[in-house]
Amino acid sequence: MQNLIKIQKPSKEDQLTAIESYNALAATLAKLNSTVPEIGIEETNDKIKIPISALQLFAKILQAMSEGKPISIVPIATEMTTQAAAEFLGCSRPHLVKLLVSGEIPFTMIGKHRRVKFEDVANYKNERKVRQEKLIIEIMNADEESGLYDS
């Protein structure tokens, strides 16, 4: 889980390479008929069979990198400590514990320690973002109705 903290944006060079690679991979994926295509590594002349779903995921990674977005891959069922979960959410550990105790985020106890699934923490973060966006729209609409916001 420590890798979640050290996620960095791709360099400009990586972004340019990702753009080229994404365009080539997306065009190739559109032509593929096999569910397990074989790809070749030019430098070593090795050929590897890769599930199409893995290539599609790789294309999404390249697309995000080309847009300058930082990338991290975490298995969905990964369990996190309360400290790692708090850092992922950008809140204090005591605040996260309050969220756990109140039932907003499910957790399990391992001895005296709480553990949360990454999937549950990510779902909470996404739900919170959706709630925030909805509230912002409601505030903007209320301001517009009262004449405080000119569109």
N, C-alpha and C positions, 0 to 999 in steps of 0.2 A: 504494500500500500504506500510505501514511501515514494514511489514513482509518481503518485498523484500530485505531490507537492512540487516536484522538480520539472513539471511539464513546461516546455519552452515553445515559443512560436518558431516556425521554420525560418531559416535564413532566406534571403532573397534568392541566393543561388539554388537552394532546395526548392523554393517556390517555382522558379523557372523550369527546373528539371521535372518537377511534379506536373506542371502544365503540359509539357511535351509528352510525358509518359502517360498521363491521364487520357489525353486525346487519342494516342495510339492504342491504348488498352481498351478504351470505350468503343473505338471503331472495330477492333478485333473481336470484342465480346458480342457485338451486334451480328457478326458473321458466324459465330460458333454454333454448331449443332450438337456437339458432344456435352455430356454432363460432367465428364472428367477429361478435359483437354490436356494435351501434353505440351509443355512449353520447353523451349531450349535456352540454355545459358550459353551465350556466345563465347565468353572467355574460356570456359572449361569444356565446351561441347557436350555438357550433360543435358539430359532430357528428364523432365520431372512431370508426373501426372498430378494435377491440382484440381480439386473439386471446383466446379463453376461458382459455387457460393463463396468460396474463398477468394476467387479472382474478382467477383463482384464487390466483396468487402474491400479488397485491395484497391479497386477503382475508386470507391468512396473515400478511402484514406488519401489517395493521391489528389482527388478533387478538393478535399478539405485543406490539404497542405498547399495546393496551388492558390487557395484563397487566403493563405497566411494563418490558418487556424491551427492551434496546437492540437495534438492528437495523443490519446492514451487509450489503450485497449485493456479492459479489465473483464475477466470472466464474470458473468452475471451472478452466479451463486457465491462469489467471493465474500467472505466475512471480514468485517472491519472492526477495529477497536473503536471505542467512543472517541478517542483523540483523533484518529484518522478520519472518522465520519464528520466530526466537528470541523476539521480543517477543510474537508471537501465542501461542506456547506458554507464555510466562512463565518462560523459562529464559535462561541466559547464551548468548552466541554460541558460545563454546568448547564448551559442552555440546552444543549443536545440531550443531556440526561433528563431534563424537564420534559422535552418532547417525547422521549422514550417512555417515561413514567406516565405521562398523560395519554399514551396510546396513539399518538400521531405517527410514530414510526415504530414498527414491530421490532422486537429484539429477543434474544435468548440469553440465558445466564449460563456461563461456563464457570462453575465454582462461584466465586464472588464477583466475577467480571462479566460485564455486559458485552454482547457481540451483536452487530447489526449486519444485515446483508447489504452489499453494495447496491443491488437492485432496489431495495426498499428506500435507501437514502437518495438514490438518483430519482426515484419516483416522487418522493417528497419534494425534492428540489424542483422538479418539473412542474408539479402541482402548484407549488408556491409561486413559480414564475407566471403560470397561467392566471392565478388569482391576482397577482400584482398587475398584470396587463389589463385584466378586466376592471380592476379598481381605477386604474389610470384613465381608461376610456370613460368610466362612469363619472369621474371627476371632471374630465374635459367636457363631457356632455352637460353636466350641471353648470359649469362655468359658462359654456356657450349659451345655455338657456337663460342664464341670469345676465348675459351681456358682458361678462368679464373676459371672455375669450373671443377674439375676432378671427374668423376663418377666411 
